[in-house]
Amino acid sequence: MGRELRSILLTKTEVDAAVTGHIASLSHQSNVLAVDVIYDSSAACRIELDNPALDGRSTIILEKSEFIEALIAFVRSKGQPLPRRGSKEIAEVNGELALMIELDWF
């Protein structure tokens, strides 16, 4: 049985675009002000929004699985094919975010 590990490096601009697109898909009427990736065991993403409804700012936390889904949707929207099978994780590589995909070949 073989194993393959793929990594896709995403710049800060690409991560911001992925998160902004995800927030827009959730029908939020807010502008994204800041995106911070939290590199710990949960590997979540903190998003600061301009929230006119609350007359100020609000913060949303994307859990790890939802953050990975947003990154996958962004990568696919750019025409990069991704395998449906395989585990997907995120990691920090040289100061950039990497989407890691591990495949087991039978």
Helices and strands as residue ranges (DSSP letters): E 2-10, H 12-25, E 31-37, E 45-51, G 52-54, E 56-62, H 64-77, E 87-93, E 96-105
